[in-house]
Amino acid sequence: QVQLVESGGGLVQAGGSLRLSCAASGRTFSSYSIDWFRQAPGKEREFVAAINWNSGYTYYADSVKGRFTISRDNAKNSVYLQMNNLKPEDTAVYYCAARPERLRIGTKYDYWGQGTQVTVSS
């Protein structure tokens, strides 16, 4: 079994920062890329950022470039999403998901976390 658990969400004012965590249990991320998605009420799920565990290669959606940073901690088997200069439109439930590293973004995800709520006030 593999379980992904997100944490770190909360309420923040526009311009503030939050750091989300995605921790894996059951096994490591060694053969995966880890992606962050978000979904706001009434809207479709949106890709946010991705990181390959082995290489550290990162990729970001245009909407968050320059504001969000995805990273990994090998010792803790965790992936993080540092979110700076938050905007009200960033309000959503944020999910992490594990993708076999040989596959492209959006093609297949083996595991999903339960989500963590991020709310950005005006």
Phi and psi in radians as a Rosetta constraint file:
Dihedral C 1 N 2 CA 2 C 2 CIRCULARHARMONIC -2.200 0.35
Dihedral N 2 CA 2 C 2 N 3 CIRCULARHARMONIC 2.336 0.35
Dihedral C 2 N 3 CA 3 C 3 CIRCULARHARMONIC -2.262 0.35
Dihedral N 3 CA 3 C 3 N 4 CIRCULARHARMONIC 2.304 0.35
Dihedral C 3 N 4 CA 4 C 4 CIRCULARHARMONIC -1.914 0.35
Dihedral N 4 CA 4 C 4 N 5 CIRCULARHARMONIC 2.319 0.35
Dihedral C 4 N 5 CA 5 C 5 CIRCULARHARMONIC -2.233 0.35
Dihedral N 5 CA 5 C 5 N 6 CIRCULARHARMONIC 2.057 0.35
Dihedral C 5 N 6 CA 6 C 6 CIRCULARHARMONIC -1.568 0.35
Dihedral N 6 CA 6 C 6 N 7 CIRCULARHARMONIC 2.611 0.35
Dihedral C 6 N 7 CA 7 C 7 CIRCULARHARMONIC -2.683 0.35
Dihedral N 7 CA 7 C 7 N 8 CIRCULARHARMONIC 2.934 0.35
Dihedral C 7 N 8 CA 8 C 8 CIRCULARHARMONIC 1.826 0.35
Dihedral N 8 CA 8 C 8 N 9 CIRCULARHARMONIC -0.075 0.35
Dihedral C 8 N 9 CA 9 C 9 CIRCULARHARMONIC -1.244 0.35
Dihedral N 9 CA 9 C 9 N 10 CIRCULARHARMONIC 2.967 0.35
Dihedral C 9 N 10 CA 10 C 10 CIRCULARHARMONIC 2.902 0.35
Dihedral N 10 CA 10 C 10 N 11 CIRCULARHARMONIC -2.893 0.35
Dihedral C 10 N 11 CA 11 C 11 CIRCULARHARMONIC -1.803 0.35
Dihedral N 11 CA 11 C 11 N 12 CIRCULARHARMONIC 2.274 0.35
Dihedral C 11 N 12 CA 12 C 12 CIRCULARHARMONIC -2.514 0.35
Dihedral N 12 CA 12 C 12 N 13 CIRCULARHARMONIC 2.620 0.35
Dihedral C 12 N 13 CA 13 C 13 CIRCULARHARMONIC -1.361 0.35
Dihedral N 13 CA 13 C 13 N 14 CIRCULARHARMONIC 2.684 0.35
Dihedral C 13 N 14 CA 14 C 14 CIRCULARHARMONIC -0.931 0.35
Dihedral N 14 CA 14 C 14 N 15 CIRCULARHARMONIC 2.376 0.35
Dihedral C 14 N 15 CA 15 C 15 CIRCULARHARMONIC 1.616 0.35
Dihedral N 15 CA 15 C 15 N 16 CIRCULARHARMONIC -0.200 0.35
Dihedral C 15 N 16 CA 16 C 16 CIRCULARHARMONIC -1.464 0.35
Dihedral N 16 CA 16 C 16 N 17 CIRCULARHARMONIC -3.050 0.35
Dihedral C 16 N 17 CA 17 C 17 CIRCULARHARMONIC -2.313 0.35
Dihedral N 17 CA 17 C 17 N 18 CIRCULARHARMONIC 2.649 0.35
Dihedral C 17 N 18 CA 18 C 18 CIRCULARHARMONIC -2.470 0.35
Dihedral N 18 CA 18 C 18 N 19 CIRCULARHARMONIC 2.674 0.35
Dihedral C 18 N 19 CA 19 C 19 CIRCULARHARMONIC -2.151 0.35
Dihedral N 19 CA 19 C 19 N 20 CIRCULARHARMONIC 2.005 0.35
Dihedral C 19 N 20 CA 20 C 20 CIRCULARHARMONIC -1.630 0.35
Dihedral N 20 CA 20 C 20 N 21 CIRCULARHARMONIC 2.559 0.35
Dihedral C 20 N 21 CA 21 C 21 CIRCULARHARMONIC -2.110 0.35
Dihedral N 21 CA 21 C 21 N 22 CIRCULARHARMONIC 2.572 0.35
Dihedral C 21 N 22 CA 22 C 22 CIRCULARHARMONIC -2.286 0.35
Dihedral N 22 CA 22 C 22 N 23 CIRCULARHARMONIC 1.870 0.35
Dihedral C 22 N 23 CA 23 C 23 CIRCULARHARMONIC -1.856 0.35
Dihedral N 23 CA 23 C 23 N 24 CIRCULARHARMONIC 2.388 0.35
Dihedral C 23 N 24 CA 24 C 24 CIRCULARHARMONIC -1.827 0.35
Dihedral N 24 CA 24 C 24 N 25 CIRCULARHARMONIC 2.427 0.35
Dihedral C 24 N 25 CA 25 C 25 CIRCULARHARMONIC -2.185 0.35
Dihedral N 25 CA 25 C 25 N 26 CIRCULARHARMONIC 2.731 0.35
Dihedral C 25 N 26 CA 26 C 26 CIRCULARHARMONIC 1.749 0.35
Dihedral N 26 CA 26 C 26 N 27 CIRCULARHARMONIC -0.739 0.35
Dihedral C 26 N 27 CA 27 C 27 CIRCULARHARMONIC -2.922 0.35
Dihedral N 27 CA 27 C 27 N 28 CIRCULARHARMONIC 3.071 0.35
Dihedral C 27 N 28 CA 28 C 28 CIRCULARHARMONIC -1.519 0.35
Dihedral N 28 CA 28 C 28 N 29 CIRCULARHARMONIC 3.019 0.35
Dihedral C 28 N 29 CA 29 C 29 CIRCULARHARMONIC -1.540 0.35
Dihedral N 29 CA 29 C 29 N 30 CIRCULARHARMONIC 0.272 0.35
Dihedral C 29 N 30 CA 30 C 30 CIRCULARHARMONIC -1.017 0.35
Dihedral N 30 CA 30 C 30 N 31 CIRCULARHARMONIC -0.516 0.35
Dihedral C 30 N 31 CA 31 C 31 CIRCULARHARMONIC -1.894 0.35
Dihedral N 31 CA 31 C 31 N 32 CIRCULARHARMONIC 0.334 0.35
Dihedral C 31 N 32 CA 32 C 32 CIRCULARHARMONIC -2.230 0.35
Dihedral N 32 CA 32 C 32 N 33 CIRCULARHARMONIC 2.800 0.35
Dihedral C 32 N 33 CA 33 C 33 CIRCULARHARMONIC -1.791 0.35
Dihedral N 33 CA 33 C 33 N 34 CIRCULARHARMONIC 2.611 0.35
Dihedral C 33 N 34 CA 34 C 34 CIRCULARHARMONIC -2.011 0.35
Dihedral N 34 CA 34 C 34 N 35 CIRCULARHARMONIC 2.226 0.35
Dihedral C 34 N 35 CA 35 C 35 CIRCULARHARMONIC -2.031 0.35
Dihedral N 35 CA 35 C 35 N 36 CIRCULARHARMONIC 2.591 0.35
Dihedral C 35 N 36 CA 36 C 36 CIRCULARHARMONIC -1.879 0.35
Dihedral N 36 CA 36 C 36 N 37 CIRCULARHARMONIC 2.333 0.35
Dihedral C 36 N 37 CA 37 C 37 CIRCULARHARMONIC -2.140 0.35
Dihedral N 37 CA 37 C 37 N 38 CIRCULARHARMONIC 2.844 0.35
Dihedral C 37 N 38 CA 38 C 38 CIRCULARHARMONIC -2.481 0.35
Dihedral N 38 CA 38 C 38 N 39 CIRCULARHARMONIC 2.691 0.35
Dihedral C 38 N 39 CA 39 C 39 CIRCULARHARMONIC -2.499 0.35
Dihedral N 39 CA 39 C 39 N 40 CIRCULARHARMONIC 2.115 0.35
Dihedral C 39 N 40 CA 40 C 40 CIRCULARHARMONIC -1.662 0.35
Dihedral N 40 CA 40 C 40 N 41 CIRCULARHARMONIC 2.727 0.35
Dihedral C 40 N 41 CA 41 C 41 CIRCULARHARMONIC -0.966 0.35
Dihedral N 41 CA 41 C 41 N 42 CIRCULARHARMONIC 2.277 0.35
Dihedral C 41 N 42 CA 42 C 42 CIRCULARHARMONIC 1.322 0.35
Dihedral N 42 CA 42 C 42 N 43 CIRCULARHARMONIC 0.088 0.35
Dihedral C 42 N 43 CA 43 C 43 CIRCULARHARMONIC -2.121 0.35
Dihedral N 43 CA 43 C 43 N 44 CIRCULARHARMONIC 2.816 0.35
Dihedral C 43 N 44 CA 44 C 44 CIRCULARHARMONIC -1.313 0.35
Dihedral N 44 CA 44 C 44 N 45 CIRCULARHARMONIC 2.735 0.35
Dihedral C 44 N 45 CA 45 C 45 CIRCULARHARMONIC -1.117 0.35
Dihedral N 45 CA 45 C 45 N 46 CIRCULARHARMONIC 2.402 0.35
Dihedral C 45 N 46 CA 46 C 46 CIRCULARHARMONIC -2.178 0.35
Dihedral N 46 CA 46 C 46 N 47 CIRCULARHARMONIC 2.306 0.35
Dihedral C 46 N 47 CA 47 C 47 CIRCULARHARMONIC -1.208 0.35
Dihedral N 47 CA 47 C 47 N 48 CIRCULARHARMONIC 2.446 0.35
Dihedral C 47 N 48 CA 48 C 48 CIRCULARHARMONIC -2.021 0.35
Dihedral N 48 CA 48 C 48 N 49 CIRCULARHARMONIC -0.990 0.35
Dihedral C 48 N 49 CA 49 C 49 CIRCULARHARMONIC -2.804 0.35
Dihedral N 49 CA 49 C 49 N 50 CIRCULARHARMONIC 2.767 0.35
Dihedral C 49 N 50 CA 50 C 50 CIRCULARHARMONIC -2.479 0.35
Dihedral N 50 CA 50 C 50 N 51 CIRCULARHARMONIC 2.626 0.35
Dihedral C 50 N 51 CA 51 C 51 CIRCULARHARMONIC -2.495 0.35
Dihedral N 51 CA 51 C 51 N 52 CIRCULARHARMONIC 2.346 0.35
Dihedral C 51 N 52 CA 52 C 52 CIRCULARHARMONIC -1.481 0.35
Dihedral N 52 CA 52 C 52 N 53 CIRCULARHARMONIC 2.225 0.35
Dihedral C 52 N 53 CA 53 C 53 CIRCULARHARMONIC -1.078 0.35
Dihedral N 53 CA 53 C 53 N 54 CIRCULARHARMONIC -0.777 0.35
Dihedral C 53 N 54 CA 54 C 54 CIRCULARHARMONIC -1.302 0.35
Dihedral N 54 CA 54 C 54 N 55 CIRCULARHARMONIC -0.807 0.35
Dihedral C 54 N 55 CA 55 C 55 CIRCULARHARMONIC -1.565 0.35
Dihedral N 55 CA 55 C 55 N 56 CIRCULARHARMONIC -0.444 0.35
Dihedral C 55 N 56 CA 56 C 56 CIRCULARHARMONIC 1.410 0.35
Dihedral N 56 CA 56 C 56 N 57 CIRCULARHARMONIC 0.068 0.35
Dihedral C 56 N 57 CA 57 C 57 CIRCULARHARMONIC -1.063 0.35
Dihedral N 57 CA 57 C 57 N 58 CIRCULARHARMONIC 2.354 0.35
Dihedral C 57 N 58 CA 58 C 58 CIRCULARHARMONIC -2.125 0.35
Dihedral N 58 CA 58 C 58 N 59 CIRCULARHARMONIC 2.724 0.35
Dihedral C 58 N 59 CA 59 C 59 CIRCULARHARMONIC -2.606 0.35
Dihedral N 59 CA 59 C 59 N 60 CIRCULARHARMONIC 2.404 0.35
Dihedral C 59 N 60 CA 60 C 60 CIRCULARHARMONIC -2.249 0.35
Dihedral N 60 CA 60 C 60 N 61 CIRCULARHARMONIC 2.581 0.35
Dihedral C 60 N 61 CA 61 C 61 CIRCULARHARMONIC -1.182 0.35
Dihedral N 61 CA 61 C 61 N 62 CIRCULARHARMONIC 2.585 0.35
Dihedral C 61 N 62 CA 62 C 62 CIRCULARHARMONIC -1.003 0.35
Dihedral N 62 CA 62 C 62 N 63 CIRCULARHARMONIC -0.566 0.35
Dihedral C 62 N 63 CA 63 C 63 CIRCULARHARMONIC -1.171 0.35
Dihedral N 63 CA 63 C 63 N 64 CIRCULARHARMONIC -0.322 0.35
Dihedral C 63 N 64 CA 64 C 64 CIRCULARHARMONIC -2.106 0.35
Dihedral N 64 CA 64 C 64 N 65 CIRCULARHARMONIC -0.038 0.35
Dihedral C 64 N 65 CA 65 C 65 CIRCULARHARMONIC -1.012 0.35
Dihedral N 65 CA 65 C 65 N 66 CIRCULARHARMONIC 2.347 0.35
Dihedral C 65 N 66 CA 66 C 66 CIRCULARHARMONIC 1.500 0.35
Dihedral N 66 CA 66 C 66 N 67 CIRCULARHARMONIC -0.216 0.35
Dihedral C 66 N 67 CA 67 C 67 CIRCULARHARMONIC -2.011 0.35
Dihedral N 67 CA 67 C 67 N 68 CIRCULARHARMONIC -0.643 0.35
Dihedral C 67 N 68 CA 68 C 68 CIRCULARHARMONIC -1.874 0.35
Dihedral N 68 CA 68 C 68 N 69 CIRCULARHARMONIC 2.566 0.35
Dihedral C 68 N 69 CA 69 C 69 CIRCULARHARMONIC -2.337 0.35
Dihedral N 69 CA 69 C 69 N 70 CIRCULARHARMONIC 2.196 0.35
Dihedral C 69 N 70 CA 70 C 70 CIRCULARHARMONIC -1.736 0.35
Dihedral N 70 CA 70 C 70 N 71 CIRCULARHARMONIC 2.465 0.35
Dihedral C 70 N 71 CA 71 C 71 CIRCULARHARMONIC -2.626 0.35
Dihedral N 71 CA 71 C 71 N 72 CIRCULARHARMONIC 3.000 0.35
Dihedral C 71 N 72 CA 72 C 72 CIRCULARHARMONIC -2.351 0.35
Dihedral N 72 CA 72 C 72 N 73 CIRCULARHARMONIC 2.721 0.35
Dihedral C 72 N 73 CA 73 C 73 CIRCULARHARMONIC -2.220 0.35
Dihedral N 73 CA 73 C 73 N 74 CIRCULARHARMONIC 1.850 0.35
Dihedral C 73 N 74 CA 74 C 74 CIRCULARHARMONIC -1.071 0.35
Dihedral N 74 CA 74 C 74 N 75 CIRCULARHARMONIC -0.735 0.35
Dihedral C 74 N 75 CA 75 C 75 CIRCULARHARMONIC -1.137 0.35
Dihedral N 75 CA 75 C 75 N 76 CIRCULARHARMONIC -0.600 0.35
Dihedral C 75 N 76 CA 76 C 76 CIRCULARHARMONIC -1.667 0.35
Dihedral N 76 CA 76 C 76 N 77 CIRCULARHARMONIC -0.040 0.35
Dihedral C 76 N 77 CA 77 C 77 CIRCULARHARMONIC 0.908 0.35
Dihedral N 77 CA 77 C 77 N 78 CIRCULARHARMONIC 0.828 0.35
Dihedral C 77 N 78 CA 78 C 78 CIRCULARHARMONIC -2.340 0.35
Dihedral N 78 CA 78 C 78 N 79 CIRCULARHARMONIC 2.676 0.35
Dihedral C 78 N 79 CA 79 C 79 CIRCULARHARMONIC -2.108 0.35
Dihedral N 79 CA 79 C 79 N 80 CIRCULARHARMONIC 2.496 0.35
Dihedral C 79 N 80 CA 80 C 80 CIRCULARHARMONIC -2.164 0.35
Dihedral N 80 CA 80 C 80 N 81 CIRCULARHARMONIC 2.665 0.35
Dihedral C 80 N 81 CA 81 C 81 CIRCULARHARMONIC -2.237 0.35
Dihedral N 81 CA 81 C 81 N 82 CIRCULARHARMONIC 1.818 0.35
Dihedral C 81 N 82 CA 82 C 82 CIRCULARHARMONIC -1.480 0.35
Dihedral N 82 CA 82 C 82 N 83 CIRCULARHARMONIC 2.103 0.35
Dihedral C 82 N 83 CA 83 C 83 CIRCULARHARMONIC -2.019 0.35
Dihedral N 83 CA 83 C 83 N 84 CIRCULARHARMONIC 1.995 0.35
Dihedral C 83 N 84 CA 84 C 84 CIRCULARHARMONIC -1.999 0.35
Dihedral N 84 CA 84 C 84 N 85 CIRCULARHARMONIC 2.804 0.35
Dihedral C 84 N 85 CA 85 C 85 CIRCULARHARMONIC 0.854 0.35
Dihedral N 85 CA 85 C 85 N 86 CIRCULARHARMONIC 0.906 0.35
Dihedral C 85 N 86 CA 86 C 86 CIRCULARHARMONIC -1.147 0.35
Dihedral N 86 CA 86 C 86 N 87 CIRCULARHARMONIC 2.540 0.35
Dihedral C 86 N 87 CA 87 C 87 CIRCULARHARMONIC -2.092 0.35
Dihedral N 87 CA 87 C 87 N 88 CIRCULARHARMONIC 2.730 0.35
Dihedral C 87 N 88 CA 88 C 88 CIRCULARHARMONIC -0.950 0.35
Dihedral N 88 CA 88 C 88 N 89 CIRCULARHARMONIC -0.585 0.35
Dihedral C 88 N 89 CA 89 C 89 CIRCULARHARMONIC -1.231 0.35
Dihedral N 89 CA 89 C 89 N 90 CIRCULARHARMONIC -0.139 0.35
Dihedral C 89 N 90 CA 90 C 90 CIRCULARHARMONIC -1.399 0.35
Dihedral N 90 CA 90 C 90 N 91 CIRCULARHARMONIC -0.146 0.35
Dihedral C 90 N 91 CA 91 C 91 CIRCULARHARMONIC -1.064 0.35
Dihedral N 91 CA 91 C 91 N 92 CIRCULARHARMONIC 2.177 0.35
Dihedral C 91 N 92 CA 92 C 92 CIRCULARHARMONIC -3.120 0.35
Dihedral N 92 CA 92 C 92 N 93 CIRCULARHARMONIC 2.961 0.35
Dihedral C 92 N 93 CA 93 C 93 CIRCULARHARMONIC -1.529 0.35
Dihedral N 93 CA 93 C 93 N 94 CIRCULARHARMONIC 2.233 0.35
Dihedral C 93 N 94 CA 94 C 94 CIRCULARHARMONIC -1.804 0.35
Dihedral N 94 CA 94 C 94 N 95 CIRCULARHARMONIC 2.311 0.35
Dihedral C 94 N 95 CA 95 C 95 CIRCULARHARMONIC -2.134 0.35
Dihedral N 95 CA 95 C 95 N 96 CIRCULARHARMONIC 2.494 0.35
Dihedral C 95 N 96 CA 96 C 96 CIRCULARHARMONIC -1.836 0.35
Dihedral N 96 CA 96 C 96 N 97 CIRCULARHARMONIC 2.647 0.35
Dihedral C 96 N 97 CA 97 C 97 CIRCULARHARMONIC -2.581 0.35
Dihedral N 97 CA 97 C 97 N 98 CIRCULARHARMONIC 2.532 0.35
Dihedral C 97 N 98 CA 98 C 98 CIRCULARHARMONIC -1.800 0.35
Dihedral N 98 CA 98 C 98 N 99 CIRCULARHARMONIC 2.233 0.35
Dihedral C 98 N 99 CA 99 C 99 CIRCULARHARMONIC -2.107 0.35
Dihedral N 99 CA 99 C 99 N 100 CIRCULARHARMONIC 2.222 0.35
Dihedral C 99 N 100 CA 100 C 100 CIRCULARHARMONIC -0.885 0.35
Dihedral N 100 CA 100 C 100 N 101 CIRCULARHARMONIC 2.287 0.35
Dihedral C 100 N 101 CA 101 C 101 CIRCULARHARMONIC -1.106 0.35
Dihedral N 101 CA 101 C 101 N 102 CIRCULARHARMONIC -0.370 0.35
Dihedral C 101 N 102 CA 102 C 102 CIRCULARHARMONIC -1.384 0.35
Dihedral N 102 CA 102 C 102 N 103 CIRCULARHARMONIC -0.158 0.35
Dihedral C 102 N 103 CA 103 C 103 CIRCULARHARMONIC -1.775 0.35
Dihedral N 103 CA 103 C 103 N 104 CIRCULARHARMONIC 2.674 0.35
Dihedral C 103 N 104 CA 104 C 104 CIRCULARHARMONIC -1.374 0.35
Dihedral N 104 CA 104 C 104 N 105 CIRCULARHARMONIC 2.771 0.35
Dihedral C 104 N 105 CA 105 C 105 CIRCULARHARMONIC -0.987 0.35
Dihedral N 105 CA 105 C 105 N 106 CIRCULARHARMONIC 2.313 0.35
Dihedral C 105 N 106 CA 106 C 106 CIRCULARHARMONIC 1.575 0.35
Dihedral N 106 CA 106 C 106 N 107 CIRCULARHARMONIC -0.115 0.35
Dihedral C 106 N 107 CA 107 C 107 CIRCULARHARMONIC -1.479 0.35
Dihedral N 107 CA 107 C 107 N 108 CIRCULARHARMONIC -0.741 0.35
Dihedral C 107 N 108 CA 108 C 108 CIRCULARHARMONIC -2.863 0.35
Dihedral N 108 CA 108 C 108 N 109 CIRCULARHARMONIC 2.380 0.35
Dihedral C 108 N 109 CA 109 C 109 CIRCULARHARMONIC -2.271 0.35
Dihedral N 109 CA 109 C 109 N 110 CIRCULARHARMONIC 2.181 0.35
Dihedral C 109 N 110 CA 110 C 110 CIRCULARHARMONIC -1.436 0.35
Dihedral N 110 CA 110 C 110 N 111 CIRCULARHARMONIC -0.540 0.35
Dihedral C 110 N 111 CA 111 C 111 CIRCULARHARMONIC -2.478 0.35
Dihedral N 111 CA 111 C 111 N 112 CIRCULARHARMONIC 2.507 0.35
Dihedral C 111 N 112 CA 112 C 112 CIRCULARHARMONIC -2.266 0.35
Dihedral N 112 CA 112 C 112 N 113 CIRCULARHARMONIC 2.527 0.35
Dihedral C 112 N 113 CA 113 C 113 CIRCULARHARMONIC -1.442 0.35
Dihedral N 113 CA 113 C 113 N 114 CIRCULARHARMONIC 3.091 0.35
Dihedral C 113 N 114 CA 114 C 114 CIRCULARHARMONIC -1.474 0.35
Dihedral N 114 CA 114 C 114 N 115 CIRCULARHARMONIC -0.253 0.35
Dihedral C 114 N 115 CA 115 C 115 CIRCULARHARMONIC 1.681 0.35
Dihedral N 115 CA 115 C 115 N 116 CIRCULARHARMONIC 2.642 0.35
Dihedral C 115 N 116 CA 116 C 116 CIRCULARHARMONIC -2.386 0.35
Dihedral N 116 CA 116 C 116 N 117 CIRCULARHARMONIC 2.367 0.35
Dihedral C 116 N 117 CA 117 C 117 CIRCULARHARMONIC -1.432 0.35
Dihedral N 117 CA 117 C 117 N 118 CIRCULARHARMONIC 2.287 0.35
Dihedral C 117 N 118 CA 118 C 118 CIRCULARHARMONIC -2.079 0.35
Dihedral N 118 CA 118 C 118 N 119 CIRCULARHARMONIC 2.158 0.35
Dihedral C 118 N 119 CA 119 C 119 CIRCULARHARMONIC -2.171 0.35
Dihedral N 119 CA 119 C 119 N 120 CIRCULARHARMONIC 2.158 0.35
Dihedral C 119 N 120 CA 120 C 120 CIRCULARHARMONIC -1.981 0.35
Dihedral N 120 CA 120 C 120 N 121 CIRCULARHARMONIC 2.067 0.35
Dihedral C 120 N 121 CA 121 C 121 CIRCULARHARMONIC -1.594 0.35
Dihedral N 121 CA 121 C 121 N 122 CIRCULARHARMONIC 2.724 0.35
